[in-house]
Amino acid sequence: MGDENCVRLAYKIWLDNNGKVFGDGPYDLLLRVEQIGSLSKAAAEIGMSYNKAWRLIRAIEDRLGFPLLKCKVGGASGGGSEVTSQARRLMQQYRAFREEAENALELLYAKHFNEKEIKG
């Protein structure tokens, strides 16, 4: 109760290069691949088909100009995916940037908007 009338700051942040290149969705997908070791399982966890996840990764790689995943073909261990060092660096930079941007935006919001003034 009370939250439904609360005005709050909302925003989305992503990197762009003639179209969305990297944002929270791809970050989350790669983070899960890093933890699980499988693009298929990571995609399933977020309700995305493997084909859609694969196309997303390939499109991002094309726009960025470097690979995000190293794929291991099946065999006894069943294959899997590994996040590349370049992707890991991008993820670290994005996470740090997003956290800093979030803090800055919250400060700006608090500076310019007073909740009592918004509610009238």
C-alpha positions in Angstrom: 0.0 0.0 0.0 1.2 3.5 -0.7 3.7 2.5 -3.4 1.1 2.8 -6.2 1.0 6.6 -5.8 4.8 7.0 -5.3 6.5 8.8 -8.2 9.9 7.3 -8.9 12.7 7.5 -11.3 12.7 5.0 -14.2 15.3 4.7 -17.0 17.1 2.2 -19.2 20.8 2.4 -20.2 22.4 0.6 -23.1 25.4 0.9 -25.4 24.4 1.7 -29.0 26.2 1.5 -32.4 23.5 2.0 -35.1 21.2 0.0 -32.9 21.3 -1.5 -29.4 24.6 -3.3 -28.8 24.7 -4.1 -25.1 22.4 -3.5 -22.1 20.9 -5.2 -19.1 19.5 -8.2 -21.1 22.7 -9.3 -22.8 24.6 -8.6 -19.6 22.3 -10.9 -17.7 22.5 -13.6 -20.3 26.3 -13.5 -20.4 26.5 -13.5 -16.6 24.4 -16.6 -16.5 26.5 -18.3 -19.2 29.6 -17.4 -17.1 28.0 -19.1 -14.0 26.4 -22.1 -15.8 28.8 -22.7 -18.7 25.9 -23.1 -21.2 24.1 -20.7 -23.5 21.2 -23.0 -23.8 20.7 -23.3 -20.0 21.3 -19.6 -19.5 18.7 -18.8 -22.1 16.2 -21.2 -20.6 16.6 -19.6 -17.2 15.4 -16.3 -18.5 12.6 -17.8 -20.7 14.5 -17.2 -24.0 14.9 -19.9 -26.7 18.4 -21.1 -27.5 18.0 -19.9 -31.1 17.0 -16.4 -30.0 19.9 -16.2 -27.6 22.3 -17.4 -30.2 21.1 -14.8 -32.7 21.3 -12.1 -30.1 24.9 -13.0 -29.2 25.9 -13.1 -32.9 24.3 -9.7 -33.6 26.1 -8.2 -30.7 29.4 -9.7 -31.8 28.9 -8.3 -35.3 28.3 -4.8 -33.9 31.1 -4.9 -31.4 33.6 -6.6 -33.7 34.8 -9.3 -31.2 33.5 -12.6 -29.9 31.5 -12.9 -26.7 31.5 -16.6 -26.4 33.8 -19.6 -27.0 31.6 -22.6 -27.8 32.8 -26.1 -27.0 31.3 -28.9 -29.2 29.6 -31.8 -27.4 31.4 -35.0 -26.5 31.6 -36.8 -23.2 31.2 -33.5 -21.3 28.3 -32.4 -23.4 29.9 -29.2 -24.7 29.0 -25.7 -23.5 29.9 -22.1 -23.7 32.5 -19.9 -22.1 32.6 -16.1 -21.9 35.6 -14.6 -23.7 38.0 -12.3 -21.9 36.8 -9.4 -24.0 33.2 -10.1 -23.0 34.2 -10.4 -19.4 35.9 -7.0 -19.6 32.9 -5.5 -21.3 30.6 -6.9 -18.6 32.8 -5.5 -15.8 32.9 -2.1 -17.5 29.1 -2.1 -18.1 28.4 -3.1 -14.5 30.6 -0.4 -13.1 29.2 2.2 -15.5 25.6 1.2 -14.8 26.2 1.4 -11.0 27.8 4.8 -11.2 25.1 6.1 -13.6 22.3 4.8 -11.2 23.9 6.6 -8.3 24.3 9.8 -10.3 20.7 9.7 -11.6 19.3 9.1 -8.1 21.2 12.1 -6.8 20.0 14.3 -9.7 16.4 13.1 -9.2 16.6 13.9 -5.5 18.1 17.3 -6.3 15.3 18.3 -8.8 12.2 16.5 -7.4 10.7 16.7 -4.0 8.2 13.9 -3.4 5.8 16.3 -1.6 5.9 18.8 -4.5 5.2 16.0 -7.0 2.1 14.8 -5.1 0.8 18.4 -5.0 
